[in-house]
C-alpha cells in the first residue's frame, strides 16, 4: 500500500533521510522505531506530502503520491496525532467529525454528529462526552477522542504518531489494544512511529528500525528479539552501549 524508494530529505546542512527504502503491505501494521531525530516524523510527513523529498519516490497503492487530486488523496488517510491535538474551542463531537463537516467528505451536520457519537462509542466513550470541551477530559479520554477522529471517515490508511506519549501504563495498554482492534476490524493499513516498545509489541505486524535516515532492519515483530541487528538489539534493550550514540 505504501512504498518509499531511496527517499532523501535535508534541511539545510542537516541530512535527515539518506536513502530510506520501505514497503508496507496492504492491510498490515508497520511500526517504525528509532531514536529522536532519526527521521521518523519526516518519513510520515513525506508520505502525506507535507514535506517534499529532495530525491526518491513515494507510492501509495501503486501510484506516485504526488499525482492526482490532492483532496481525494488525503481522504484516504486518518491520523492520530501525538498529544491528541484536539481543537480546544470545539466540542468533542465536532473534533471527531472535523473532516465530515467540511471539504470533499462533507456530510449534513446531524449525520456528522451521529457518526461522531458512533465512533466515540467504538473507542469506549459514552455519548454524553460528545458535547464536552477537550479541556474537560482526561489525557486518556482526549487520546481516545483523537483516535475516534482518526477513524471517523473510515480511512484506508491510518498513521499513529507516538500514540501513547504522556499516558500511564494502564491507559497506554488500553490505547494499544484499541488501535490493534480497530486496525484489524477496518482492514486498514497502519503506520506507527513510536519509542514505546510495549506499543510496538501490541500494535505491529512488522517493524522497521530507522537510524540516521536509513532502515537498518525490517521484519516481522516476532523476529525482532532475535534479529541479530545491533541497532535493534540496543534500542529494544535500552542499553547505553552499542552503535547508537546516546546524546549527552
DAJO-V883885 format. One record per pair of residues at least 6 apart in sequence whose C-alpha atoms are under 7 Angstrom apart, sorted by the first residue. I is the first residue (numbers start at 1). GAP is how many residues later the second one is. If there is no record, write none. Layout:
i=[I/I]
gap=[GAP/GAP]
This chain:
i=[1/1/1/1/1/1/2/2/2/2/2/2/3/3/3/3/3/3/4/4/4/4/4/4/4/5/5/5/5/5/5/6/6/6/6/6/7/7/7/7/7/7/7/7/7/8/8/8/8/8/8/8/8/9/9/9/9/9/9/10/10/16/16/16/16/17/17/17/18/18/19/19/20/20/20/21/24/26/27/27/27/28/28/28/29/29/29/29/29/29/29/30/30/30/30/30/30/30/31/31/31/31/31/31/31/31/32/32/32/32/32/32/32/32/33/33/33/33/33/33/34/34/34/34/38/38/38/38/39/40/45/46/46/47/58/58/59/71/76/76/76/77/77/77/77/78/78/78/78/78/78/79/79/79/79/80/80/80/80/80/80/80/81/81/82/82/82/82/83/84/84/84/86/86/86/87/88/88/88/90/91/91/91/91/91/92/92/92/92/92/92/93/93/93/93/93/95/96/96/96/96/96/97/97/97/97/97/99/99/100/100/100/101/101/101/116/117/117/119/119/120/120/120/121/123/123/123/134/139/140/140/156/156/157/157/157/158/158/158/158/159/159/159/160/160/160/161/161/161/162/162/164/176/176/176/177/179/180/183/197/201/204/205/205/206/206/206/207/207/207/207/208/208/208/208/209/209/209/209/209/210/217/230/230/231/231/234/240]
gap=[23/24/25/59/60/61/21/22/23/57/58/59/19/20/21/55/56/57/16/17/18/19/53/54/55/15/16/17/51/52/53/13/14/15/50/51/10/11/12/13/14/46/48/49/50/9/10/11/12/45/46/47/48/6/7/8/9/44/45/6/7/22/23/196/197/22/196/197/195/196/194/195/193/194/195/194/6/163/160/161/162/161/162/177/160/161/162/174/175/176/177/160/161/162/174/175/176/177/160/161/162/169/173/175/176/177/8/160/161/162/175/176/177/178/160/161/162/175/176/177/161/175/176/177/172/173/174/175/174/153/6/6/7/11/6/7/6/33/79/80/81/78/79/80/81/72/73/77/79/80/81/71/79/80/81/66/67/70/79/80/81/83/79/80/79/80/81/83/82/58/59/62/9/48/60/8/45/46/47/43/39/40/41/42/43/37/38/39/40/41/42/20/23/24/37/38/54/20/49/52/53/56/15/16/19/52/55/6/7/6/7/12/6/8/11/36/10/13/29/33/6/25/28/6/21/25/55/8/28/27/31/32/33/31/32/33/30/31/32/33/31/32/33/31/32/33/31/32/33/31/32/8/23/26/27/25/24/23/7/39/20/17/15/16/13/14/15/11/12/13/14/7/9/10/11/6/7/8/9/23/6/12/12/13/12/13/8/6]
